[in-house]
Amino acid sequence: QVQLVESGGGLVQPGGSLRLSCAASGRMLSINTLGWYRQPPGKQRELVAAIIGSGSTNYGDSVKGRFTISRDTAKSMVYLQMNSLKPEDTAVYYCTANSVRGGTYWGRGTQVTVSS
């Protein structure tokens, strides 16, 4: 089992920045990918960013150039730096961890609201 706990969400004005953090614990040796998904109001969940074991990263088209995913393996942490935030970035953001055995673990999510 893997447990994921997100933090760092909140209310920010358009153009502002936020940094989300995710603390991971449990059987981390079975995890090959860490990532962030989001679910805007009334919409389906979508990939925001992912980082795989080699350190390669992948981003959703709507956040490329504005968001950066990073990790601290020693601390079992994964981060999402979000810059130039837009109202359409408003969503619940979820931390995810993919197991080499298949299956995905999810955190409970943290709300990000971009509004003036």
C-alpha positions in Angstrom: 0.0 0.0 0.0 1.0 3.6 -0.7 -0.4 6.6 1.1 -0.4 10.1 -0.5 -1.2 13.4 1.2 -1.4 16.6 -0.7 -1.0 20.1 0.7 -0.5 23.7 -0.6 -3.7 24.4 -2.3 -5.7 27.6 -1.8 -7.0 30.7 -3.3 -4.8 32.7 -5.7 -5.3 35.6 -8.1 -4.8 35.1 -11.8 -1.2 35.4 -12.8 -0.1 34.2 -9.3 1.8 31.1 -8.2 1.2 28.1 -5.9 3.4 25.2 -5.0 1.6 21.9 -4.2 3.4 19.2 -2.2 2.6 15.5 -1.9 4.0 13.3 0.9 4.2 9.7 -0.1 4.7 6.8 2.3 4.4 3.0 2.3 5.7 0.6 -0.4 7.5 3.2 -2.5 9.9 0.7 -4.0 6.9 -0.6 -6.1 6.3 2.9 -7.5 7.6 3.8 -10.9 5.7 7.0 -11.7 4.5 9.9 -9.6 2.1 12.5 -10.9 -0.6 15.1 -10.5 -4.1 15.0 -11.9 -6.8 17.6 -11.6 -10.6 17.7 -11.8 -12.2 21.0 -12.7 -15.8 21.6 -11.6 -18.2 19.6 -13.7 -15.4 18.0 -15.8 -13.4 14.8 -15.9 -10.1 14.3 -14.3 -7.1 15.1 -16.5 -3.4 14.6 -16.4 -1.4 17.6 -15.2 2.1 16.3 -14.9 4.0 13.1 -14.3 7.6 12.1 -13.5 8.9 8.6 -14.0 11.7 6.7 -12.4 14.3 7.9 -14.9 13.4 11.5 -14.1 11.6 12.1 -17.4 8.6 14.3 -17.2 5.3 14.6 -19.0 2.8 17.5 -19.0 -0.7 18.1 -20.1 -0.9 20.5 -23.0 -2.7 23.2 -21.1 0.0 23.6 -18.4 3.2 23.2 -20.5 5.6 26.0 -19.8 3.7 27.1 -16.7 3.8 24.1 -14.4 6.9 22.1 -13.2 6.8 18.8 -11.5 9.7 17.7 -9.3 10.5 15.1 -6.7 12.7 14.6 -3.7 13.3 10.9 -3.6 15.1 10.9 -0.2 12.0 12.6 1.4 9.4 10.7 -0.7 8.0 14.0 -1.8 6.7 15.2 -5.1 5.9 18.8 -5.9 4.0 20.8 -8.5 5.1 24.4 -9.0 2.3 26.3 -10.7 3.1 29.7 -12.3 1.0 32.1 -14.3 -2.2 30.6 -13.0 -5.4 31.1 -14.9 -9.0 30.8 -13.7 -9.3 27.6 -15.8 -6.7 26.0 -13.6 -9.3 26.0 -10.8 -9.7 22.3 -9.8 -9.1 19.7 -7.2 -5.6 18.5 -7.6 -4.7 14.9 -6.9 -1.3 13.3 -6.3 -0.9 9.9 -7.9 1.5 7.0 -7.8 1.6 4.2 -10.3 2.8 0.8 -9.2 5.0 -1.5 -11.3 2.5 -4.2 -10.6 -0.3 -2.1 -12.2 -2.8 0.1 -10.5 -2.7 3.7 -9.3 -2.8 5.1 -5.8 -4.6 8.5 -5.3 -4.4 11.1 -2.6 -7.6 12.8 -1.3 -6.9 16.0 -3.3 -6.3 19.7 -2.6 -8.5 22.5 -3.9 -6.9 25.2 -6.0 -9.0 28.2 -6.8 -7.8 30.9 -9.2 -10.0 34.0 -8.9 -9.8 37.7 -8.5 
